[in-house]
Every structure is written in C-alpha cells, then in structure tokens.
Amino acid sequence: MSTNSNLVTTSAIGTANGVAGLDAGGRVPQAQIPTPKITVGTTAPTSPSLGDVWIDTN
C-alpha cells in the first residue's frame, strides 16, 4: 500500500513556505537562499531572528 502524504507538489517548489527548487546542476539557486542579518559589536542584539549572525568584537 502506498500513500502520497509525503510527496511535495510541484506548486510548492521555489515558493514561500514551500521547498527550494534545484538548478540544472542540482544546487539551490542563490535567489532562494535568504541573506542573513550580520551584526558586529560588543552588545548582543536584543531580538535576533533565526539565522541572524552576531560577531562579538569585545
């Protein structure tokens, strides 16, 4: 018995809240990779988001 509950629909590829697509080389296109927020300083950010980078110069 097979089920389709684990399949990704083609309409979800490369869309917000979907899954990343792949280019001809099998890589995720740069346009689908988010740019992290990078903060440099001596005080940690008060409300960082998932994926943000903080560099402590202390």
C-alpha positions as CSV (number, residue, x, y, z in Angstrom):
1,M,0.0,0.0,0.0
2,S,1.4,3.4,-0.9
3,T,0.4,6.9,0.2
4,N,1.0,10.3,-1.3
5,S,1.1,12.1,2.1
6,N,4.9,12.5,1.9
7,L,5.1,14.0,-1.6
8,V,5.9,17.6,-2.4
9,T,3.6,19.1,-5.0
10,T,5.3,20.9,-7.9
11,S,3.4,24.1,-6.9
12,A,5.3,24.2,-3.6
13,I,8.8,24.2,-5.2
14,G,10.5,27.6,-5.1
15,T,7.7,29.3,-3.2
16,A,7.4,31.0,0.2
17,N,6.7,28.3,2.9
18,G,7.4,25.7,0.3
19,V,10.6,23.9,-0.6
20,A,13.6,25.2,-2.5
21,G,14.0,24.1,-6.1
22,L,17.2,23.0,-7.8
23,D,19.0,24.4,-10.8
24,A,20.4,22.2,-13.6
25,G,23.5,21.5,-11.5
26,G,21.4,20.1,-8.6
27,R,22.1,23.2,-6.4
28,V,19.7,25.6,-4.7
29,P,19.6,28.8,-6.7
30,Q,21.1,31.8,-5.0
31,A,17.8,33.7,-5.3
32,Q,16.2,31.1,-3.0
33,I,18.8,31.4,-0.2
34,P,18.0,34.1,2.4
35,T,20.6,36.7,3.2
36,P,21.3,36.6,7.0
37,K,21.5,39.8,9.0
38,I,25.0,40.2,10.3
39,T,25.6,42.4,13.4
40,V,29.0,43.4,14.6
41,G,29.5,44.9,18.0
42,T,30.1,44.5,21.7
43,T,26.4,44.2,22.7
44,A,24.3,41.3,21.7
45,P,21.1,42.1,19.7
46,T,18.0,42.3,21.9
47,S,15.7,40.5,19.5
48,P,17.6,38.4,16.9
49,S,15.8,36.3,14.3
50,L,16.6,32.7,13.4
51,G,19.6,32.7,11.1
52,D,21.0,36.1,12.2
53,V,24.7,36.3,12.9
54,W,26.3,38.3,15.7
55,I,30.1,38.9,15.7
56,D,31.4,40.0,19.2
57,T,34.3,42.4,18.8
58,N,34.9,42.5,22.6
